[in-house]
Amino acid sequence: MMNEMDLALLTNKLEVPLAVKALVEQNRELEEDIHYSLHDALSDMQPDTALLTIALSAKSMADMYAGSNSGTEILSMECERIINEYGPLWLENARRIQSGGKMNNAYLVSLLENIPEDLEGLAELIEINLSYAAFDNAGVAALCEIMQVQAGAHAIIAEEFLSVMEMAAAQNRKMKPTAPANLVAANAADNVIRFPGR
């Protein structure tokens, strides 16, 4: 579970959730330039970053409708799970890169295995549990549509990226030379330490 300080840090670093929260609180329709800017910002992100951004943004929208018997509690709980599962890893990786380190490839592969499914599930939950927002809040409805479109697009990107990484790993295994059995046996024999008198 993320503490409040890390959650605030994550939200500030991702920026889009702050903008979404402000737009929801202003309760107005999205202007065309804001609509485009949100799409643009989300499309420039890596899938793991987009997943966290969409989860944080959708949670603020779901919390706005909490207690309205709309099922938004389910969406809010799923967003919280995603934030708690991916948030600490994302922050850790961001700190590593900021201090001059490199991205942890094992981290990336482990994340990508579940990200497409989580993005698809989040898009469905947004559609099911916030679709009624179109009837009373055009701004929230537009935000939901942006989140759904971007979640779907990033799910496809993550699947493709994972597929490429798996193909590259398989290719590396094929290219790696295997030592003949007699050479392995000879090396093993050479590594035996013989004691005097035996």
C-alpha positions, 0 to 999 in steps of 0.5 A, a space after each residue: 500500500 502506498 503512503 500518502 507522500 509517495 501517492 502525492 509524489 506519483 500524482 505530481 510526477 504524472 501531472 495528468 491526474 492533477 489536470 483531470 481532477 481539476 477539470 472534474 471539480 470545475 464541472 465543465 465541458 472540455 475545450 478542444 485544445 484540452 481534449 487534444 492535450 490530454 490525448 497527446 500527453 497520454 499517447 506519449 507515455 510508456 504503457 506502465 506510466 499510462 496505466 498508472 495515470 489512467 488509474 489515478 485519473 479514473 479514481 478521482 472521477 469514480 470518487 466524485 460519484 461515490 455513494 450514488 449506487 452507480 458501481 463506481 466503488 468497484 472502479 475505485 477499488 480496481 484503480 487503488 489496486 493498480 496504483 498500489 501494485 505498480 506505483 511503488 515499482 514505478 517510483 523506484 524505477 524513476 528514482 534509479 533513472 534520475 540518479 543516472 542508473 538504467 531501467 531494470 529490464 526484469 522490472 519491465 518484463 514483469 510489468 508488461 506481462 500483466 499490463 495489457 490485461 490491466 489496461 483492457 480491464 480498466 477501460 471496460 470498468 470505466 465504460 461500465 461504471 462511468 458511462 452514465 456520466 454522459 447524461 449529467 456531465 459532458 466533461 466527465 463523459 469526455 474524460 472517460 472517452 479519452 481514458 478508454 481510448 488511451 487504455 485500449 491503445 496502450 494495451 495493444 502497444 504493451 502486447 506488441 512490445 512484450 511479443 518483440 521482447 519474447 522474440 528477441 529472447 528466443 532469438 538470443 537462445 538460438 544464437 547462443 553456442 552450445 558446447 559439445 558434450 565431450 568438451 563439457 566432460 573434458 572441462 569437468 575432468 580438468 576441474 577435478 583436484 587430485 590429491 597426492 597419493 590417490 
